[in-house]
Amino acid sequence: MDDDQANPLDLVWRALSDPTRRDLLDQLRTGPKTTSQLVDAVPAMSRFGVMKHLGVLEEAGLLVATKEGRQRFNHLNAVPLRQIYERWVSKYEDSWAGSLLSLKRLAEQKELGMSAKISDRPARIATVQTQIDINAKKETVFEAWFEDTHKWFFETEDDITKRPARCDRELGGHFYMELPDGGFNSLAEITMIKPNKSIRMRGDCTIPSAMVINMTITFEEEAGVTTVKVDHRMSGEFDDDLPAGFEEGWLDGLQKLKALVEA
């Protein structure tokens, strides 16, 4: 147990070592599932057996469980996978890997004669949920969210000065980016603020198609550790890879917020 506490990623590797647990995570890639749905996805195993596997995934941080009424919903949390990725993959290798994956997707789409037009696809919904633990009081984390937005919400280092991100701390304010030409790019409007507890935003994150996105960010503290949870729900016309793109973006931002606050 002491080794697991000293090396939290050991729990992740252990959880991923079992093919059944990997299959359960695959079920969650498209969105949250109830425990009953996951049990049905593994017909050869008892409910008790599936629950044991879900417990291992939850302990490793790869799964986040929430309750709605009598149902338990299981959500994929990719933060531990991101931590493994950032530890062993360099930015140079990442660039090549991303390019090769893009080439693979393009070739496969052409092979199947698929159209890239979003308008050809029906409207649908998707949910992205992720979280991270930050070793700081929730008041400190909540303050950094607003006051230091440009220091944790950015894609490249140049964005910190050329396209700094801002988040207004008022109802009707905006989560936005300043543009080099003096303009602004609004990602969402602030629809709720509960100091040191939660933020809710609604917008389209500048997606050009018909999209509605609701984002709820909560801050929960226990024993001096604040858990920041992001619940990102979208509906409308979007490509298959858009939810994963939003998930990657939030993971990146939360990692940077953690590093900023803990420093």
C-alpha positions as CSV (number, residue, x, y, z in Angstrom):
1,M,0.0,0.0,0.0
2,D,2.8,2.3,0.8
3,D,4.3,1.7,-2.6
4,D,1.0,2.6,-4.3
5,Q,0.9,5.9,-2.3
6,A,4.5,6.7,-3.3
7,N,3.8,5.8,-6.9
8,P,0.2,6.6,-7.7
9,L,0.7,5.6,-11.4
10,D,1.3,2.0,-10.2
11,L,-2.4,1.7,-9.6
12,V,-3.1,2.9,-13.1
13,W,-0.8,0.3,-14.7
14,R,-2.3,-2.4,-12.5
15,A,-5.8,-1.4,-13.5
16,L,-5.0,-1.4,-17.2
17,S,-3.2,-4.8,-17.0
18,D,-6.6,-6.7,-17.0
19,P,-8.4,-7.1,-20.4
20,T,-11.8,-7.0,-18.7
21,R,-11.0,-3.6,-17.2
22,R,-9.7,-2.3,-20.5
23,D,-13.0,-3.5,-22.1
24,L,-15.0,-1.6,-19.5
25,L,-13.0,1.6,-20.2
26,D,-13.7,1.1,-23.9
27,Q,-17.4,1.1,-23.1
28,L,-17.0,4.5,-21.5
29,R,-15.3,6.1,-24.4
30,T,-18.6,7.2,-26.0
31,G,-20.0,8.6,-22.7
32,P,-21.1,7.6,-19.2
33,K,-22.8,4.3,-18.6
34,T,-24.9,3.0,-15.8
35,T,-23.5,0.0,-13.8
36,S,-26.3,-2.2,-15.2
37,Q,-25.2,-1.3,-18.8
38,L,-21.6,-2.2,-18.0
39,V,-22.7,-5.5,-16.4
40,D,-24.7,-6.3,-19.6
41,A,-21.6,-5.5,-21.7
42,V,-19.7,-8.4,-19.9
43,P,-22.3,-11.2,-20.1
44,A,-19.7,-13.9,-19.1
45,M,-19.1,-12.2,-15.7
46,S,-21.4,-11.8,-12.6
47,R,-22.5,-8.4,-11.4
48,F,-20.3,-8.8,-8.4
49,G,-17.3,-9.5,-10.6
50,V,-17.9,-6.4,-12.7
51,M,-18.3,-4.3,-9.6
52,K,-14.9,-5.5,-8.3
53,H,-13.3,-4.4,-11.6
54,L,-15.1,-1.0,-11.4
55,G,-13.7,-0.6,-7.9
56,V,-10.2,-1.1,-9.1
57,L,-10.7,1.4,-11.9
58,E,-12.2,3.9,-9.5
59,E,-9.3,3.5,-7.0
60,A,-6.8,4.1,-9.9
61,G,-8.7,7.3,-10.8
62,L,-9.6,6.1,-14.3
63,L,-13.3,6.0,-13.4
64,V,-15.5,8.6,-11.7
65,A,-18.9,7.5,-10.4
66,T,-21.9,9.8,-9.8
67,K,-25.4,9.0,-8.6
68,E,-28.6,10.2,-10.2
69,G,-31.5,9.0,-8.3
70,R,-31.1,5.2,-7.8
71,Q,-28.7,4.9,-10.7
72,R,-24.9,5.0,-10.6
73,F,-23.3,6.5,-13.7
74,N,-19.7,5.7,-14.5
75,H,-17.6,8.2,-16.3
76,L,-14.1,7.8,-17.9
77,N,-11.5,10.0,-16.3
78,A,-8.5,10.3,-18.6
79,V,-6.3,12.4,-16.3
80,P,-4.2,9.4,-15.1
81,L,-3.7,8.4,-18.8
82,R,-2.6,12.0,-19.6
83,Q,-0.1,11.9,-16.7
84,I,1.4,8.7,-18.1
85,Y,1.5,10.2,-21.6
86,E,3.2,13.4,-20.4
87,R,5.8,11.4,-18.4
88,W,7.0,9.2,-21.2
89,V,6.1,11.0,-24.5
90,S,8.2,14.0,-25.6
91,K,6.6,16.9,-27.5
92,Y,8.7,16.0,-30.5
93,E,7.4,12.4,-30.5
94,D,3.9,13.7,-29.9
95,S,4.0,15.9,-33.0
96,W,5.0,12.9,-35.2
97,A,2.5,10.6,-33.6
98,G,-0.3,13.2,-34.1
99,S,0.6,13.6,-37.7
100,L,0.7,9.9,-38.4
101,L,-2.7,9.4,-36.7
102,S,-4.2,12.3,-38.8
103,L,-2.8,10.6,-42.0
104,K,-4.3,7.3,-40.9
105,R,-7.8,8.8,-40.3
106,L,-7.6,10.7,-43.7
107,A,-6.6,7.6,-45.6
108,E,-9.3,5.5,-44.0
109,Q,-12.0,8.1,-44.6
110,K,-11.0,8.2,-48.3
111,E,-11.0,4.4,-48.5
112,L,-14.6,4.3,-47.2
113,G,-15.7,7.3,-49.2
114,M,-16.8,9.2,-46.2
115,S,-17.8,12.8,-46.4
116,A,-16.2,15.3,-44.0
117,K,-19.2,17.6,-44.1
118,I,-20.7,18.1,-40.6
119,S,-24.1,19.1,-42.2
120,D,-24.5,15.5,-43.4
121,R,-24.6,14.2,-39.9
122,P,-27.6,14.3,-37.5
123,A,-27.6,16.3,-34.3
124,R,-26.6,14.3,-31.2
125,I,-25.3,14.7,-27.7
126,A,-22.1,13.9,-25.8
127,T,-20.8,14.3,-22.3
128,V,-17.2,14.8,-21.2
129,Q,-16.4,14.5,-17.5
130,T,-13.0,14.7,-15.9
131,Q,-11.4,15.9,-12.7
132,I,-8.0,16.5,-11.0
133,D,-6.8,16.8,-7.4
134,I,-4.9,20.0,-6.5
135,N,-2.9,20.3,-3.2
136,A,-4.4,23.6,-2.1
137,K,-7.5,25.1,-0.5
138,K,-10.5,25.6,-2.7
139,E,-10.4,29.3,-2.2
140,T,-6.9,29.4,-3.7
141,V,-7.9,27.3,-6.7
142,F,-11.1,29.3,-7.3
143,E,-9.1,32.5,-7.2
144,A,-6.5,31.2,-9.7
145,W,-9.3,30.1,-12.1
146,F,-10.4,33.8,-12.5
147,E,-7.3,35.8,-11.8
148,D,-4.7,33.7,-13.6
149,T,-6.8,32.2,-16.5
150,H,-4.2,33.2,-19.1
151,K,-1.5,31.3,-17.1
152,W,-3.3,27.9,-17.3
153,F,-5.7,28.1,-20.3
154,F,-3.5,28.2,-23.4
155,E,-2.4,25.9,-26.2
156,T,1.1,27.4,-26.8
157,E,3.4,29.7,-24.8
158,D,2.8,32.4,-27.3
159,D,-0.9,32.4,-26.4
160,I,-0.1,33.8,-22.9
161,T,0.8,37.1,-24.5
162,K,-0.7,37.1,-28.0
163,R,-4.1,35.4,-27.2
164,P,-4.5,35.6,-23.4
165,A,-7.5,33.9,-22.0
166,R,-9.8,35.7,-19.5
167,C,-12.7,34.7,-17.3
168,D,-15.1,37.4,-16.0
169,R,-16.2,36.9,-12.4
170,E,-19.7,38.1,-12.8
171,L,-23.1,36.8,-14.1
172,G,-23.4,37.5,-17.8
173,G,-19.6,37.8,-18.1
174,H,-17.5,35.8,-20.6
175,F,-14.9,33.1,-20.7
176,Y,-12.9,34.5,-23.7
177,M,-9.6,35.1,-25.4
178,E,-8.2,38.5,-26.4
179,L,-7.0,38.5,-30.1
180,P,-3.8,40.2,-31.4
181,D,-5.9,42.6,-33.6
182,G,-7.7,43.9,-30.5
183,G,-10.8,41.7,-31.0
184,F,-12.3,39.1,-28.7
185,N,-13.2,35.4,-29.1
186,S,-16.0,34.4,-26.6
187,L,-16.0,30.7,-25.7
188,A,-18.9,30.8,-23.3
189,E,-21.1,33.1,-21.1
190,I,-21.1,32.8,-17.3
191,T,-24.5,31.7,-16.2
192,M,-23.8,30.8,-12.6
193,I,-21.2,31.6,-9.9
194,K,-21.2,30.1,-6.4
195,P,-18.0,31.5,-4.8
196,N,-15.5,28.8,-4.0
197,K,-18.0,26.1,-5.0
198,S,-19.0,26.1,-8.7
199,I,-19.1,27.9,-12.0
200,R,-21.5,27.3,-14.9
201,M,-21.0,28.5,-18.5
202,R,-23.0,28.2,-21.7
203,G,-21.8,28.8,-25.3
204,D,-20.5,27.2,-28.4
205,C,-16.7,27.4,-27.8
206,T,-16.6,29.1,-31.3
207,I,-17.6,25.8,-33.1
208,P,-19.1,27.0,-36.4
209,S,-21.8,24.4,-36.6
210,A,-25.1,24.3,-34.7
211,M,-23.9,23.6,-31.2
212,V,-24.9,24.3,-27.6
213,I,-22.4,23.5,-24.8
214,N,-23.0,23.6,-21.1
215,M,-20.0,23.4,-18.7
216,T,-20.2,23.1,-15.0
217,I,-17.0,23.3,-12.9
218,T,-17.1,22.4,-9.2
219,F,-14.5,22.8,-6.5
220,E,-14.6,20.3,-3.5
221,E,-12.0,20.3,-0.7
222,E,-11.1,17.6,1.7
223,A,-8.1,17.6,4.0
224,G,-6.5,20.5,2.2
225,V,-6.8,18.9,-1.3
226,T,-9.2,20.5,-3.8
227,T,-10.9,18.3,-6.5
228,V,-11.8,20.3,-9.6
229,K,-14.5,18.5,-11.6
230,V,-15.5,19.5,-15.2
231,D,-18.8,18.4,-16.6
232,H,-18.9,19.3,-20.3
233,R,-22.2,18.5,-22.1
234,M,-22.8,19.3,-25.8
235,S,-25.6,18.9,-28.3
236,G,-25.8,19.6,-32.0
237,E,-23.8,18.8,-35.1
238,F,-20.2,17.7,-34.5
239,D,-17.5,15.3,-35.7
240,D,-16.8,12.0,-34.0
241,D,-13.5,13.2,-32.6
242,L,-14.8,16.5,-31.1
243,P,-15.6,15.1,-27.6
244,A,-12.2,13.6,-27.3
245,G,-10.7,17.0,-28.4
246,F,-12.6,18.8,-25.6
247,E,-11.5,16.2,-23.1
248,E,-7.9,16.6,-24.1
249,G,-8.2,20.4,-23.8
250,W,-9.7,20.2,-20.4
251,L,-7.1,17.7,-19.2
252,D,-4.3,20.0,-20.5
253,G,-5.9,23.0,-18.7
254,L,-6.4,21.3,-15.4
255,Q,-2.9,20.0,-15.4
256,K,-1.6,23.5,-15.9
257,L,-3.9,24.9,-13.3
258,K,-2.6,22.3,-10.8
259,A,1.0,23.1,-11.6
260,L,0.4,26.8,-11.3
261,V,-1.4,26.6,-8.0
262,E,0.9,24.0,-6.4
263,A,3.9,26.0,-7.4
